[in-house]
Amino acid sequence: MTDLREREIEPAADAVPGGVPGGIRRAGRAGRPGRSRHAGRTAAAWAWGLAGIVVIALIWEAYKALAPADGVVVGETRILPRSTDLAMPHVWDMFARLGEPVTSAPTAQPLWAVVLLAALTTLGIAAAGWLVGVVVGIGLALVMQRWRIAEWGLLPWIVLSQTVPLIAFAPVVKSWGSRVEIGSFEWQDWMSVALIASYLAFFPIAIGALKGLQSPDRIHTELMQTYAAGYWQTLAKLRFPAAVPYLLPALRLGAANAVIGAVVAEVSTGLQGGIGRILIQFAGQASGDPAKAWGPIFGAILLGLVAAGSVAVLGVILKNYRRTEESA
């Protein structure tokens, strides 16, 4: 009887080639193609990004070679820029200039080192502004999700706040901040720049967090109620995990906005040492050294990419919750 049962069981195990162990091995192999596909998508994304940069460089050089020196003029209006070396340096000249000294002084640092130091200064200020924006944005989202009347009252003003011209708002913030003295604490100029960076950063974070906190279906919230879960338990176990796919893109957008706000605020307030200030300084020297002015422009672009890409670390930490990422 035992032998009969064994014979009956054996074909069932052999129905999947290799029996149960083979099935397990295939399950393990099935996981590897998923990882390889993810790696392939990542490599493809990098390849497309690099291809885009190459295409932009080729278009730049093609226009410089084919366009008139005075640009494309229709009537009395110039619709495309001049193609002279003063207006449009060659791409290779811009990158070669990064390795040359920033000035003719014997002790002058290379241009790339000056740009890197300024970019790191701005990155630190933008990071402080981004953290403030995260706290304010998520705090506003929690209030608006908890009380619908708060959403009706606050959301229009949050949207309206982004219509204020930043370049005119920055000097006002610096003027107000210079009057803040609490005991031995004195307001520093970089704090005004960080505050303006947080002003741009909090908006997408607040909207994305609100959308994410409101994303759980009613059946899920009712299930939490049947378990006698309170507001904070529901928030921690249901709403925040559900908000992750909405919050991560909002945090990336907030990081990029914080960099933009910091650069513009440095220009408007005259803060020394940041990438915004050397953008203005080197632009004023472009008539004699046109390739030099592109150094801080490249630094600002890299700064924005680093700021937005650094949020990917949070994505790795929260990978169990990011089934799909929604647009904020």
C-alpha positions as CSV (number, residue, x, y, z in Angstrom):
1,M,0.0,0.0,0.0
2,T,2.8,2.3,0.8
3,D,4.5,1.5,-2.5
4,L,1.3,2.3,-4.3
5,R,0.9,5.7,-2.7
6,E,4.5,6.4,-3.5
7,R,3.9,5.5,-7.2
8,E,0.9,7.7,-7.2
9,I,2.8,10.6,-5.7
10,E,5.8,10.3,-7.9
11,P,4.1,11.3,-11.1
12,A,2.6,14.4,-9.4
13,A,6.1,15.4,-8.4
14,D,7.4,14.7,-11.9
15,A,4.5,16.7,-13.5
16,V,6.9,19.6,-13.1
17,P,10.2,18.6,-14.7
18,G,12.7,18.0,-12.0
19,G,10.0,17.5,-9.3
20,V,9.6,20.0,-6.4
21,P,13.3,20.9,-6.2
22,G,13.3,21.7,-9.9
23,G,10.3,23.9,-9.3
24,I,12.1,25.7,-6.6
25,R,15.1,26.2,-8.7
26,R,13.0,27.6,-11.5
27,A,11.4,30.0,-9.0
28,G,14.8,31.2,-8.0
29,R,15.8,31.6,-11.7
30,A,12.5,33.4,-12.3
31,G,13.6,36.1,-9.8
32,R,16.9,36.7,-11.6
33,P,15.3,37.8,-14.9
34,G,13.3,40.3,-13.0
35,R,16.4,41.8,-11.5
36,S,18.1,41.7,-14.9
37,R,15.2,43.5,-16.5
38,H,15.4,46.2,-13.8
39,A,19.1,46.5,-14.4
40,G,18.4,46.7,-18.1
41,R,15.9,49.5,-17.7
42,T,18.4,51.4,-15.5
43,A,21.1,51.0,-18.1
44,A,18.7,52.1,-20.8
45,A,17.7,55.2,-18.9
46,W,21.4,56.1,-18.4
47,A,22.0,55.5,-22.1
48,W,19.1,57.6,-23.2
49,G,20.2,60.4,-20.9
50,L,23.8,60.3,-22.3
51,A,22.4,60.2,-25.8
52,G,20.3,63.3,-25.1
53,I,23.4,65.2,-23.9
54,V,25.2,64.1,-27.1
55,V,22.3,65.2,-29.3
56,I,22.2,68.6,-27.6
57,A,25.9,69.1,-28.2
58,L,25.6,68.1,-31.8
59,I,22.7,70.5,-32.3
60,W,24.8,73.3,-30.7
61,E,27.8,72.6,-33.0
62,A,25.6,72.2,-36.1
63,Y,23.9,75.5,-35.5
64,K,27.2,77.2,-34.8
65,A,28.6,75.9,-38.1
66,L,25.6,76.6,-40.3
67,A,23.8,79.7,-38.8
68,P,24.8,83.2,-39.8
69,A,27.2,85.0,-37.5
70,D,24.6,87.5,-36.6
71,G,22.0,84.9,-35.9
72,V,18.6,84.3,-37.6
73,V,16.9,87.7,-38.1
74,V,13.3,88.1,-39.3
75,G,12.6,91.7,-40.1
76,E,14.2,93.5,-37.3
77,T,13.8,90.8,-34.7
78,R,16.5,88.2,-33.9
79,I,14.7,84.9,-33.3
80,L,17.8,82.8,-32.9
81,P,21.1,83.8,-31.2
82,R,24.4,84.8,-32.8
83,S,26.8,81.9,-33.6
84,T,30.0,83.7,-33.0
85,D,32.6,82.4,-30.5
86,L,31.7,85.2,-28.1
87,A,28.0,84.2,-28.0
88,M,28.4,80.5,-28.5
89,P,31.8,78.9,-27.6
90,H,32.5,75.4,-28.9
91,V,31.5,72.6,-26.6
92,W,35.1,71.4,-26.3
93,D,36.2,74.9,-25.4
94,M,33.8,75.0,-22.5
95,F,35.0,71.7,-21.1
96,A,38.6,72.6,-21.7
97,R,38.2,75.9,-19.8
98,L,37.1,73.9,-16.7
99,G,40.6,72.6,-16.3
100,E,42.3,76.0,-16.6
101,P,42.9,78.4,-13.8
102,V,40.0,80.7,-13.0
103,T,42.2,83.8,-13.2
104,S,45.7,84.5,-14.4
105,A,47.1,84.7,-10.9
106,P,49.9,82.2,-10.1
107,T,48.0,80.7,-7.2
108,A,44.6,80.6,-8.9
109,Q,42.6,77.4,-8.6
110,P,41.2,75.5,-11.6
111,L,37.8,76.7,-12.7
112,W,36.2,73.3,-11.9
113,A,37.4,73.5,-8.3
114,V,35.9,77.0,-7.8
115,V,32.6,75.8,-9.4
116,L,32.6,72.7,-7.2
117,L,33.2,74.6,-4.0
118,A,30.4,77.1,-4.9
119,A,28.1,74.2,-5.8
120,L,28.7,72.5,-2.5
121,T,28.0,75.7,-0.6
122,T,24.7,76.1,-2.5
123,L,23.9,72.4,-2.0
124,G,24.2,72.7,1.8
125,I,21.9,75.8,1.9
126,A,19.4,74.1,-0.5
127,A,19.4,71.0,1.7
128,A,18.6,73.0,4.8
129,G,15.8,74.7,2.9
130,W,14.5,71.3,1.6
131,L,14.4,69.9,5.1
132,V,12.3,72.9,6.3
133,G,10.1,72.4,3.2
134,V,9.6,68.8,4.0
135,V,8.5,69.5,7.6
136,V,6.2,72.4,6.6
137,G,4.8,70.5,3.5
138,I,4.0,67.3,5.3
139,G,2.7,69.2,8.3
140,L,0.3,71.1,6.1
141,A,-0.7,67.9,4.4
142,L,-1.5,66.3,7.7
143,V,-3.7,69.2,8.8
144,M,-5.6,69.3,5.4
145,Q,-6.1,65.5,5.4
146,R,-7.4,65.6,9.0
147,W,-9.8,68.4,8.7
148,R,-11.6,69.0,5.3
149,I,-12.4,72.6,6.2
150,A,-8.6,73.2,6.6
151,E,-8.1,71.9,3.1
152,W,-10.8,74.2,1.7
153,G,-9.2,77.2,3.5
154,L,-5.5,76.4,3.0
155,L,-5.1,74.8,-0.4
156,P,-6.0,77.9,-2.4
157,W,-3.5,80.0,-0.5
158,I,-0.8,77.4,-0.9
159,V,-1.3,77.4,-4.7
160,L,-1.5,81.2,-4.7
161,S,1.8,81.5,-2.8
162,Q,3.7,80.2,-5.7
163,T,2.7,83.1,-7.9
164,V,4.8,85.6,-5.9
165,P,7.8,86.7,-8.0
166,L,10.8,85.1,-6.2
167,I,13.3,87.6,-7.4
168,A,11.3,90.5,-5.8
169,F,10.5,88.4,-2.7
170,A,14.1,87.5,-1.8
171,P,15.4,91.0,-0.8
172,V,12.3,91.5,1.4
173,V,13.1,88.2,3.2
174,K,16.8,89.3,3.7
175,S,15.6,92.7,5.1
176,W,13.2,91.1,7.5
177,G,15.8,88.5,8.6
178,S,18.5,91.1,9.3
179,R,16.2,92.5,12.1
180,V,15.8,89.1,13.8
181,E,17.7,89.0,17.1
182,I,16.8,86.6,19.9
183,G,19.2,86.8,22.7
184,S,22.6,85.8,21.3
185,F,21.1,84.5,18.1
186,E,21.5,86.6,15.0
187,W,20.0,85.9,11.7
188,Q,22.6,85.0,9.0
189,D,22.3,85.8,5.4
190,W,22.4,82.2,4.3
191,M,19.3,81.6,6.4
192,S,17.4,84.0,4.2
193,V,18.5,82.0,1.2
194,A,17.5,78.7,2.9
195,L,14.1,80.1,3.8
196,I,13.5,81.1,0.2
197,A,14.6,77.6,-0.9
198,S,12.1,76.1,1.5
199,Y,9.4,78.4,0.1
200,L,9.7,76.8,-3.3
201,A,10.2,73.3,-1.9
202,F,7.2,73.0,0.4
203,F,4.6,73.4,-2.3
204,P,5.0,70.1,-4.3
205,I,5.7,68.2,-1.1
206,A,2.4,69.5,0.5
207,I,0.4,68.6,-2.6
208,G,2.0,65.2,-3.1
209,A,1.7,64.3,0.6
210,L,-1.9,65.3,0.7
211,K,-2.8,63.3,-2.4
212,G,-1.0,60.3,-0.9
213,L,-2.6,60.5,2.5
214,Q,-6.0,60.7,0.8
215,S,-5.2,57.7,-1.5
216,P,-6.4,54.7,0.7
217,D,-9.7,53.3,-0.3
218,R,-12.7,53.7,2.0
219,I,-12.8,50.0,2.5
220,H,-9.3,50.1,4.0
221,T,-10.0,52.9,6.4
222,E,-13.2,51.1,7.5
223,L,-11.2,48.0,8.1
224,M,-8.9,49.9,10.4
225,Q,-11.9,51.2,12.2
226,T,-13.2,47.6,12.7
227,Y,-9.9,46.9,14.4
228,A,-10.5,49.8,16.7
229,A,-7.4,51.6,15.3
230,G,-7.1,55.3,16.3
231,Y,-6.2,58.2,14.0
232,W,-2.4,57.9,14.7
233,Q,-2.4,54.1,14.2
234,T,-4.3,54.5,10.9
235,L,-1.9,57.2,9.9
236,A,1.2,55.1,10.6
237,K,-0.1,51.7,9.4
238,L,-2.2,52.8,6.4
239,R,-2.0,56.4,5.2
240,F,1.8,57.0,5.3
241,P,2.7,53.7,3.6
242,A,0.0,54.4,0.9
243,A,1.5,57.9,0.5
244,V,5.0,56.8,-0.4
245,P,4.5,56.4,-4.2
246,Y,3.1,59.9,-4.2
247,L,5.6,61.4,-1.8
248,L,8.8,60.3,-3.4
249,P,8.3,62.2,-6.7
250,A,7.1,65.2,-4.7
251,L,10.3,65.1,-2.6
252,R,12.4,64.9,-5.8
253,L,10.6,67.9,-7.3
254,G,10.9,69.7,-4.0
255,A,14.7,69.1,-4.0
256,A,15.0,70.5,-7.5
257,N,12.9,73.5,-6.5
258,A,15.0,74.1,-3.4
259,V,18.2,74.3,-5.6
260,I,16.4,76.8,-8.0
261,G,15.3,78.9,-5.0
262,A,18.8,78.9,-3.5
263,V,20.4,80.0,-6.7
264,V,17.9,82.7,-7.4
265,A,18.1,83.9,-3.8
266,E,21.9,84.1,-3.9
267,V,21.6,86.3,-7.0
268,S,18.9,88.5,-5.4
269,T,20.4,88.9,-2.0
270,G,24.1,89.1,-3.0
271,L,25.2,86.1,-0.8
272,Q,28.9,85.4,-1.5
273,G,30.3,81.9,-2.0
274,G,27.4,80.2,-3.8
275,I,26.9,79.1,-7.4
276,G,24.4,81.9,-8.0
277,R,26.9,84.6,-7.2
278,I,29.6,83.3,-9.4
279,L,27.1,82.9,-12.2
280,I,26.7,86.7,-12.1
281,Q,30.4,87.4,-11.7
282,F,31.5,85.1,-14.6
283,A,28.7,86.3,-16.8
284,G,30.1,89.8,-16.5
285,Q,33.5,88.5,-17.7
286,A,32.0,86.7,-20.7
287,S,33.0,89.4,-23.2
288,G,36.7,88.5,-22.6
289,D,36.3,84.9,-21.6
290,P,33.0,83.4,-23.0
291,A,33.8,79.8,-22.1
292,K,34.4,80.7,-18.5
293,A,30.7,81.8,-18.0
294,W,29.5,78.2,-18.8
295,G,31.4,76.7,-15.9
296,P,28.9,77.7,-13.2
297,I,26.1,76.9,-15.6
298,F,27.3,73.3,-15.8
299,G,27.7,73.4,-12.0
300,A,24.1,74.5,-11.4
301,I,22.8,71.8,-13.7
302,L,24.9,69.1,-11.9
303,L,23.7,70.5,-8.6
304,G,20.1,70.1,-9.5
305,L,20.7,66.5,-10.7
306,V,22.5,65.6,-7.5
307,A,19.8,67.2,-5.3
308,A,17.0,65.3,-7.1
309,G,18.9,62.1,-7.4
310,S,19.8,62.1,-3.7
311,V,16.1,61.5,-2.9
312,A,16.6,58.1,-4.6
313,V,18.2,57.0,-1.3
314,L,14.8,57.3,0.4
315,G,13.4,55.2,-2.4
316,V,15.8,52.4,-1.6
317,I,14.9,52.6,2.1
318,L,11.2,52.6,1.3
319,K,11.4,50.1,-1.6
320,N,8.8,47.8,0.0
321,Y,6.1,50.6,-0.3
322,R,6.9,52.0,-3.7
323,R,4.9,49.6,-5.9
324,T,4.4,52.3,-8.4
325,E,5.2,56.0,-8.2
326,E,2.5,58.4,-9.0
327,S,3.0,61.9,-10.4
328,A,2.4,64.6,-7.7
